[in-house]
C-alpha cells in the first residue's frame, strides 16, 4: 500500500477503514499480482474493512474482464 502522496494508478483505491487495516495515514491499495512465500511474511498489521474489500473486488473484476 502506498501513501496518498504518491502518484495515482488507475487501479488505486483509497482506503477508508484505516483502523481495520492497521494504518495510521491515508493510503491507496494498488493491485499487483505476486506469489510471496509465507516465510517472507513477518507479521500481519490488520485486514481490509468490508467496504475497502468490495472496492478492490470491483477494480479487480474490471481489470480481469479486459
C-alpha distances in whole Angstrom, upper triangle without the diagonal:
4,7,9,12,10,12,12,12,14,12,9,10,10,9,13,13,12,14,14,10,12,10,12,11,10,6,6,5,6,9,10,13,14,16,15,19,18,20,17,15,16,15,13,12,12,12,11,14,17,16,13,14,16,15,12,16,17,15,15,19,20,18,20,23,24
4,6,8,7,9,10,11,14,12,9,10,10,10,13,15,13,16,16,13,13,11,12,10,9,5,5,7,8,11,12,16,17,19,18,22,22,23,19,18,18,18,16,15,15,15,14,17,19,18,15,16,19,16,15,18,19,17,18,21,21,20,22,25,25
4,5,6,9,10,12,15,14,11,11,9,10,13,14,12,15,16,13,13,10,10,7,6,4,6,9,11,14,16,19,20,23,22,25,25,26,22,21,21,20,18,16,16,17,16,17,20,19,15,18,20,18,16,20,21,19,20,24,23,22,25,28,28
4,5,8,8,11,13,13,10,10,8,10,12,14,12,16,18,15,16,12,12,8,6,5,6,10,11,15,17,21,22,25,25,28,28,29,26,24,24,23,21,19,19,18,17,18,20,18,15,18,19,16,16,20,20,18,20,23,22,21,25,27,27
4,7,9,12,15,16,12,13,11,13,15,18,16,19,21,18,18,15,14,10,9,8,9,13,14,17,19,23,24,27,26,29,30,30,27,25,26,25,23,21,21,22,20,22,24,22,19,21,23,20,19,23,23,21,23,26,25,24,27,29,29
4,6,9,13,13,11,12,12,14,17,19,17,21,22,19,19,16,16,13,11,9,9,11,11,15,16,20,21,24,24,27,28,29,25,24,25,24,23,21,22,22,20,22,24,22,19,21,23,19,18,22,22,19,21,24,23,21,24,27,26
4,7,10,11,9,12,12,15,18,21,19,23,24,21,22,19,19,16,14,11,10,12,11,14,15,19,21,24,25,28,29,30,27,26,27,27,25,24,24,23,21,23,25,23,19,21,22,19,18,21,21,17,19,22,21,19,22,24,23
4,7,8,6,9,10,13,16,19,18,22,23,20,21,19,19,16,13,11,8,10,9,12,14,18,20,24,24,28,29,30,27,26,27,27,25,24,23,22,19,21,22,20,17,19,19,16,15,18,17,14,16,19,17,16,19,21,20
4,5,5,9,11,14,17,20,20,23,23,20,22,20,21,18,16,13,9,10,7,9,11,15,17,21,22,26,27,29,26,25,27,27,25,24,23,22,19,21,22,19,16,17,18,14,13,16,15,11,13,16,14,12,16,18,17
4,6,9,11,14,17,20,21,24,24,21,24,22,23,21,17,15,11,11,9,10,12,15,18,22,24,27,29,31,28,27,29,28,26,26,24,22,19,21,21,18,16,17,16,13,12,14,12,9,11,13,11,10,14,15,14
4,6,10,12,16,18,19,22,21,18,21,20,22,19,16,13,9,8,6,6,9,12,16,19,21,24,25,28,25,24,26,25,23,23,21,19,16,18,18,16,13,13,13,10,8,11,10,6,8,11,9,8,11,13,13
4,7,9,13,15,15,19,18,16,18,16,18,16,13,9,6,6,5,7,10,14,16,20,21,24,25,27,24,23,24,24,21,20,19,17,14,16,17,14,11,13,13,10,8,12,11,8,10,14,13,12,15,17,17
4,6,9,12,13,16,16,13,16,14,16,14,11,8,5,5,7,9,12,15,18,21,22,25,25,28,25,23,24,23,20,19,17,15,12,13,13,11,8,10,10,7,7,10,10,8,11,13,13,13,16,18,19
4,6,10,10,14,14,12,14,12,14,11,7,6,4,6,9,12,15,18,21,23,24,27,26,29,26,23,24,23,20,18,16,15,12,12,13,11,8,11,12,9,10,13,13,12,14,17,17,17,20,22,22
4,6,7,10,10,9,11,9,11,10,7,6,6,7,10,13,16,19,21,23,23,25,25,27,24,22,22,20,17,15,13,11,8,9,11,9,6,9,11,9,9,13,14,13,15,18,18,19,21,23,24
4,6,9,9,9,12,10,11,10,8,8,9,11,14,16,20,22,24,26,26,28,27,29,27,24,25,22,19,16,13,12,9,8,10,8,7,10,12,10,12,15,15,15,18,20,20,21,24,25,27
4,6,6,7,9,9,10,11,9,10,11,12,15,17,20,23,24,26,25,27,25,28,26,22,22,19,16,13,11,10,7,6,9,8,7,10,12,12,13,16,17,17,19,21,22,23,25,27,29
4,6,5,6,5,7,7,7,8,10,11,15,18,20,22,23,25,24,26,24,26,24,20,20,17,14,11,9,9,8,8,12,11,10,12,15,14,15,18,19,19,20,23,24,24,26,29,30
4,5,5,6,7,10,10,12,14,15,18,20,23,25,25,26,25,26,24,26,24,20,20,16,13,10,8,9,9,9,12,13,12,14,17,17,17,20,22,22,23,26,27,27,29,31,33
4,5,8,10,12,12,13,14,14,17,19,21,22,23,24,23,24,22,24,22,19,18,15,11,9,6,6,6,6,9,11,10,11,14,15,15,17,20,20,21,23,25,25,27,29,31
4,5,9,11,11,10,11,11,14,16,18,19,20,21,19,21,19,21,19,16,16,13,9,7,4,5,5,7,10,12,9,11,14,14,14,16,19,18,19,22,23,23,25,27,29
4,7,10,11,11,13,13,17,18,20,22,22,22,20,22,20,21,19,16,15,12,9,5,5,7,9,10,14,15,13,14,18,18,17,20,22,22,22,25,27,27,28,31,32
4,6,7,8,11,12,15,18,19,22,22,23,21,23,22,23,20,17,16,14,11,8,8,10,10,12,15,15,13,15,18,17,17,20,22,21,22,25,26,26,28,30,32
4,7,9,12,14,17,20,22,25,25,27,25,26,25,26,23,20,19,17,15,11,11,13,14,14,18,18,16,18,21,20,20,23,25,24,25,28,29,29,31,33,34
4,6,10,13,16,19,21,24,25,27,25,27,26,27,24,22,21,19,17,14,14,15,14,15,18,18,15,18,20,19,19,22,23,22,24,27,27,27,29,32,32
4,7,10,13,17,19,22,24,26,25,28,27,28,25,23,22,20,18,15,14,15,13,14,17,15,13,16,18,16,16,19,20,19,21,24,24,24,26,29,29
4,7,10,13,15,19,20,22,22,25,24,25,22,20,20,19,17,14,14,13,12,13,16,14,11,14,16,14,13,17,18,16,18,21,21,21,23,26,26
4,6,10,12,16,18,20,20,24,23,25,22,20,21,20,18,16,15,14,12,13,15,14,10,12,14,12,10,14,15,13,14,18,17,17,20,22,22
4,7,9,12,14,17,17,20,21,23,20,18,19,18,16,15,13,12,10,12,14,13,9,10,12,10,8,11,13,11,11,15,15,14,17,19,20
4,6,10,12,15,16,20,20,23,20,18,20,20,18,17,16,15,13,15,17,15,12,12,14,11,9,12,13,10,10,14,14,12,14,17,18
4,7,10,13,14,18,19,22,19,18,20,20,18,18,17,15,13,16,17,16,13,12,13,11,8,10,11,8,7,11,12,9,11,15,15
4,6,10,12,15,17,19,17,16,19,19,18,19,19,17,16,19,20,19,16,15,17,15,11,13,15,12,10,13,14,11,12,16,16
4,7,10,13,15,18,16,16,19,20,19,20,20,18,17,20,21,21,18,16,18,17,13,14,16,13,10,13,15,12,11,15,16
4,6,10,12,15,13,13,17,18,17,19,19,18,18,22,23,23,20,18,20,20,16,17,19,17,14,17,18,15,15,19,19
4,7,9,12,11,11,15,17,17,19,20,18,19,23,24,25,22,20,22,22,18,19,21,20,17,19,21,18,17,21,22
4,6,8,7,8,12,13,14,17,18,17,19,22,24,25,22,20,23,23,20,20,23,22,19,22,24,21,21,24,25
4,5,6,7,11,13,14,18,19,19,21,24,26,28,25,23,26,26,23,23,26,25,22,25,27,25,24,27,28
4,5,5,8,10,12,15,16,17,19,22,24,26,24,22,25,26,23,23,27,26,23,26,28,26,25,29,30
4,6,7,10,13,16,18,19,22,25,27,29,27,25,28,29,26,26,30,29,26,29,31,29,28,32,33
4,6,9,12,14,17,18,20,24,26,28,25,23,27,27,24,25,28,27,24,28,30,27,27,31,32
4,6,8,11,13,14,17,20,23,25,22,20,24,24,21,23,26,25,23,26,28,26,26,30,31
4,7,10,13,15,18,21,24,26,23,22,26,26,24,25,29,27,26,29,31,29,29,33,34
4,6,9,12,15,18,21,23,21,20,24,24,22,24,27,26,25,28,30,29,29,33,34
4,6,8,11,14,17,19,17,16,20,21,19,21,24,23,22,25,28,27,27,30,32
4,7,10,13,16,18,16,16,20,20,19,21,24,23,23,26,28,27,28,31,33
4,7,9,13,15,13,13,16,17,16,18,21,21,21,24,26,25,26,29,31
4,6,9,12,10,9,13,14,13,14,18,18,17,20,22,22,23,26,28
4,7,8,6,6,9,10,10,11,14,15,15,17,19,20,21,23,25
4,6,5,6,9,10,11,12,14,16,16,18,20,21,22,24,27
4,6,5,6,9,10,10,12,14,15,16,19,20,21,22,25
4,5,5,6,9,10,11,13,14,15,17,19,20,21,24
4,5,5,6,9,10,11,12,14,16,17,18,20,22
4,5,5,6,9,10,10,12,14,15,16,18,21
4,5,5,6,9,10,11,12,14,15,16,19
4,5,5,6,9,10,11,13,14,16,18
4,5,5,6,9,10,11,12,14,16
4,5,5,6,9,10,11,12,15
4,5,5,6,9,10,11,13
4,5,5,6,9,10,11
4,5,5,6,8,10
4,5,5,6,9
4,6,5,7
4,6,6
4,5
4
